[in-house]
Amino acid sequence: MRMRLGRRLAKAAVLVWIGGATAYADEVGDDFRQNCFSCHTIGGGRLTGPDLKDVLKRRDKEWILRFIQGPRKMMDAADAEAVKLRDEFRGVVMPDIAGMTAARAEALLRLISEESKLEKSRFRGLSLIDRPLLPSDAAAGRELFIGVRRLRNGAPSCLSCHTIGGLGGAFGGGALGPDLTQASSRLGGAKALAAWLVSPLTPIMKPVFQKHPVHESEILPLVAFLQAASESERPTGPQSRLPFLIAGVGGGVFLLLAFDSAWRGRLRSVRRRMVARSRLQEGRDE
């Protein structure tokens, strides 16, 4: 009886340990997916940044840990390897990850090492663009970009914050984000662009798209549209903001004239009534 109870307790302890280890692994995996996967794969090739498979065979562990914790700091210090990476990847500098600690960097590096041993890592990248991109894909992506079709998970349309060459008419698109005409070439191709759309890292986009991620079925059309724009269009440039300026100034002048006209008439009416009352009071006093 005691032996059976002991075995049950031991089994329960093992299950609790396995459950805790799985939860921890999932937490680290989510960390990688949210902060690294848009620029790096593990065994899937280069994106905006290098493929991290077997990175410990290429670089010193302590250097990698320092770089994960503060890439900007190492760049500012003109670290030779960091500068070499920047030059190799078209001037792109890895952004600092908010709240990064030594323990978190260790966990991420351990995850990369473990995933590198697998034949196919879960972070090897997307297979969404293994087939040729079609004109129909680009047409569907255009509708998603300008908001004719809503993004399935509730994120705002791209045009609300971005513009793109040849699109948007006289008023173009939003000015909060950069012009996306050459986004595909800037990031390093369609595959890197797809990975970025899965998990955008910019400070403005990240909190929005963590809650409302672009659906998998929408990645390919958006990539096709942006790829086509990169190949055929020029950046919109600052001239597209002129209609907004003209409309803003014109609207402001119109409103001022309207208010002036309304209030001028109101003041005259009030003044006439006050004068009439004053005269009437003077007549009574006499």
Contacts in CASP RR format, 6 or more apart in sequence:
PFRMAT RR
TARGET T0000
AUTHOR 0000-0000-0000
METHOD contacts of the structure
MODEL  1
MRMRLGRRLAKAAVLVWIGGATAYADEVGDDFRQNCFSCHTIGGGRLTGP
DLKDVLKRRDKEWILRFIQGPRKMMDAADAEAVKLRDEFRGVVMPDIAGM
TAARAEALLRLISEESKLEKSRFRGLSLIDRPLLPSDAAAGRELFIGVRR
LRNGAPSCLSCHTIGGLGGAFGGGALGPDLTQASSRLGGAKALAAWLVSP
LTPIMKPVFQKHPVHESEILPLVAFLQAASESERPTGPQSRLPFLIAGVG
GGVFLLLAFDSAWRGRLRSVRRRMVARSRLQEGRDE
25 111 0 8 1.000
28 107 0 8 1.000
28 108 0 8 1.000
28 110 0 8 1.000
28 111 0 8 1.000
29 111 0 8 1.000
31 104 0 8 1.000
31 107 0 8 1.000
31 108 0 8 1.000
32 108 0 8 1.000
32 111 0 8 1.000
32 112 0 8 1.000
32 123 0 8 1.000
33 123 0 8 1.000
33 199 0 8 1.000
34 199 0 8 1.000
34 210 0 8 1.000
35 97 0 8 1.000
35 199 0 8 1.000
35 201 0 8 1.000
36 52 0 8 1.000
36 108 0 8 1.000
37 123 0 8 1.000
37 125 0 8 1.000
37 195 0 8 1.000
37 198 0 8 1.000
37 199 0 8 1.000
38 47 0 8 1.000
38 48 0 8 1.000
38 195 0 8 1.000
38 196 0 8 1.000
38 198 0 8 1.000
38 199 0 8 1.000
38 200 0 8 1.000
38 201 0 8 1.000
39 47 0 8 1.000
39 48 0 8 1.000
39 49 0 8 1.000
39 94 0 8 1.000
39 192 0 8 1.000
39 195 0 8 1.000
39 196 0 8 1.000
39 201 0 8 1.000
40 47 0 8 1.000
40 49 0 8 1.000
40 50 0 8 1.000
40 51 0 8 1.000
40 52 0 8 1.000
40 123 0 8 1.000
41 47 0 8 1.000
41 51 0 8 1.000
41 52 0 8 1.000
41 53 0 8 1.000
41 121 0 8 1.000
41 123 0 8 1.000
41 124 0 8 1.000
41 125 0 8 1.000
41 195 0 8 1.000
42 51 0 8 1.000
42 52 0 8 1.000
42 53 0 8 1.000
42 112 0 8 1.000
42 115 0 8 1.000
42 116 0 8 1.000
42 121 0 8 1.000
42 123 0 8 1.000
42 124 0 8 1.000
43 51 0 8 1.000
43 52 0 8 1.000
43 53 0 8 1.000
43 116 0 8 1.000
43 121 0 8 1.000
43 123 0 8 1.000
43 124 0 8 1.000
43 125 0 8 1.000
44 51 0 8 1.000
44 53 0 8 1.000
44 121 0 8 1.000
44 124 0 8 1.000
44 125 0 8 1.000
45 51 0 8 1.000
45 53 0 8 1.000
46 192 0 8 1.000
47 187 0 8 1.000
47 188 0 8 1.000
47 191 0 8 1.000
47 192 0 8 1.000
47 195 0 8 1.000
48 89 0 8 1.000
48 92 0 8 1.000
48 187 0 8 1.000
48 188 0 8 1.000
48 192 0 8 1.000
48 195 0 8 1.000
48 196 0 8 1.000
49 89 0 8 1.000
49 92 0 8 1.000
49 94 0 8 1.000
49 192 0 8 1.000
50 85 0 8 1.000
50 88 0 8 1.000
50 89 0 8 1.000
52 112 0 8 1.000
52 116 0 8 1.000
53 112 0 8 1.000
53 115 0 8 1.000
53 116 0 8 1.000
53 121 0 8 1.000
54 116 0 8 1.000
55 64 0 8 1.000
55 112 0 8 1.000
55 116 0 8 1.000
56 64 0 8 1.000
56 109 0 8 1.000
56 112 0 8 1.000
56 113 0 8 1.000
56 116 0 8 1.000
59 81 0 8 1.000
61 109 0 8 1.000
63 81 0 8 1.000
64 109 0 8 1.000
65 102 0 8 1.000
65 105 0 8 1.000
65 106 0 8 1.000
65 109 0 8 1.000
66 74 0 8 1.000
67 74 0 8 1.000
67 81 0 8 1.000
67 82 0 8 1.000
67 94 0 8 1.000
68 97 0 8 1.000
68 100 0 8 1.000
68 105 0 8 1.000
68 108 0 8 1.000
68 109 0 8 1.000
69 100 0 8 1.000
69 101 0 8 1.000
69 102 0 8 1.000
69 105 0 8 1.000
70 96 0 8 1.000
70 100 0 8 1.000
71 82 0 8 1.000
71 93 0 8 1.000
71 94 0 8 1.000
71 95 0 8 1.000
71 96 0 8 1.000
72 93 0 8 1.000
72 95 0 8 1.000
72 96 0 8 1.000
73 96 0 8 1.000
74 82 0 8 1.000
75 82 0 8 1.000
75 83 0 8 1.000
75 86 0 8 1.000
75 93 0 8 1.000
85 94 0 8 1.000
86 92 0 8 1.000
86 93 0 8 1.000
90 186 0 8 1.000
90 188 0 8 1.000
95 201 0 8 1.000
115 121 0 8 1.000
115 122 0 8 1.000
115 123 0 8 1.000
125 191 0 8 1.000
125 195 0 8 1.000
126 191 0 8 1.000
126 194 0 8 1.000
126 195 0 8 1.000
126 198 0 8 1.000
126 219 0 8 1.000
128 194 0 8 1.000
128 216 0 8 1.000
128 219 0 8 1.000
128 220 0 8 1.000
128 223 0 8 1.000
129 190 0 8 1.000
129 191 0 8 1.000
129 194 0 8 1.000
129 220 0 8 1.000
129 223 0 8 1.000
133 190 0 8 1.000
133 220 0 8 1.000
133 223 0 8 1.000
133 224 0 8 1.000
133 227 0 8 1.000
133 228 0 8 1.000
134 224 0 8 1.000
137 220 0 8 1.000
137 221 0 8 1.000
137 223 0 8 1.000
137 224 0 8 1.000
137 225 0 8 1.000
138 221 0 8 1.000
138 224 0 8 1.000
138 225 0 8 1.000
138 227 0 8 1.000
138 228 0 8 1.000
139 225 0 8 1.000
140 149 0 8 1.000
140 221 0 8 1.000
140 224 0 8 1.000
140 225 0 8 1.000
141 218 0 8 1.000
141 221 0 8 1.000
141 222 0 8 1.000
141 224 0 8 1.000
141 225 0 8 1.000
142 148 0 8 1.000
142 167 0 8 1.000
142 225 0 8 1.000
143 149 0 8 1.000
144 151 0 8 1.000
144 157 0 8 1.000
144 158 0 8 1.000
144 218 0 8 1.000
144 221 0 8 1.000
144 222 0 8 1.000
144 225 0 8 1.000
145 157 0 8 1.000
145 158 0 8 1.000
145 159 0 8 1.000
145 164 0 8 1.000
145 167 0 8 1.000
145 222 0 8 1.000
145 225 0 8 1.000
145 226 0 8 1.000
146 157 0 8 1.000
146 158 0 8 1.000
146 159 0 8 1.000
146 167 0 8 1.000
146 168 0 8 1.000
147 157 0 8 1.000
147 158 0 8 1.000
147 159 0 8 1.000
150 157 0 8 1.000
151 157 0 8 1.000
151 212 0 8 1.000
151 214 0 8 1.000
151 215 0 8 1.000
151 218 0 8 1.000
152 215 0 8 1.000
152 217 0 8 1.000
152 218 0 8 1.000
153 212 0 8 1.000
153 213 0 8 1.000
153 214 0 8 1.000
153 215 0 8 1.000
154 212 0 8 1.000
155 208 0 8 1.000
155 209 0 8 1.000
155 212 0 8 1.000
155 213 0 8 1.000
155 214 0 8 1.000
156 208 0 8 1.000
158 164 0 8 1.000
158 180 0 8 1.000
158 222 0 8 1.000
159 167 0 8 1.000
159 168 0 8 1.000
159 172 0 8 1.000
159 173 0 8 1.000
159 174 0 8 1.000
160 173 0 8 1.000
160 174 0 8 1.000
160 176 0 8 1.000
161 174 0 8 1.000
161 176 0 8 1.000
161 177 0 8 1.000
161 204 0 8 1.000
162 173 0 8 1.000
162 174 0 8 1.000
162 176 0 8 1.000
162 177 0 8 1.000
162 178 0 8 1.000
162 179 0 8 1.000
162 180 0 8 1.000
163 172 0 8 1.000
163 173 0 8 1.000
163 174 0 8 1.000
163 175 0 8 1.000
163 179 0 8 1.000
163 180 0 8 1.000
163 236 0 8 1.000
163 240 0 8 1.000
164 173 0 8 1.000
164 179 0 8 1.000
164 180 0 8 1.000
164 181 0 8 1.000
164 226 0 8 1.000
164 229 0 8 1.000
164 233 0 8 1.000
164 236 0 8 1.000
165 179 0 8 1.000
165 181 0 8 1.000
165 229 0 8 1.000
165 233 0 8 1.000
165 234 0 8 1.000
165 235 0 8 1.000
165 236 0 8 1.000
166 229 0 8 1.000
166 233 0 8 1.000
166 236 0 8 1.000
167 173 0 8 1.000
167 229 0 8 1.000
167 233 0 8 1.000
170 243 0 8 1.000
171 240 0 8 1.000
171 243 0 8 1.000
171 244 0 8 1.000
171 247 0 8 1.000
172 236 0 8 1.000
172 240 0 8 1.000
172 243 0 8 1.000
173 236 0 8 1.000
173 240 0 8 1.000
175 241 0 8 1.000
176 204 0 8 1.000
177 204 0 8 1.000
179 235 0 8 1.000
179 236 0 8 1.000
179 237 0 8 1.000
180 226 0 8 1.000
180 229 0 8 1.000
181 229 0 8 1.000
181 230 0 8 1.000
181 233 0 8 1.000
181 234 0 8 1.000
181 235 0 8 1.000
181 236 0 8 1.000
182 230 0 8 1.000
182 235 0 8 1.000
183 193 0 8 1.000
183 226 0 8 1.000
183 229 0 8 1.000
183 230 0 8 1.000
184 190 0 8 1.000
184 193 0 8 1.000
184 223 0 8 1.000
184 226 0 8 1.000
184 227 0 8 1.000
184 229 0 8 1.000
184 230 0 8 1.000
185 230 0 8 1.000
187 193 0 8 1.000
187 196 0 8 1.000
189 227 0 8 1.000
190 223 0 8 1.000
190 227 0 8 1.000
193 223 0 8 1.000
193 226 0 8 1.000
193 227 0 8 1.000
194 219 0 8 1.000
194 220 0 8 1.000
194 223 0 8 1.000
197 214 0 8 1.000
197 219 0 8 1.000
197 222 0 8 1.000
197 223 0 8 1.000
198 213 0 8 1.000
198 214 0 8 1.000
198 219 0 8 1.000
199 209 0 8 1.000
199 213 0 8 1.000
200 206 0 8 1.000
200 209 0 8 1.000
214 222 0 8 1.000
END
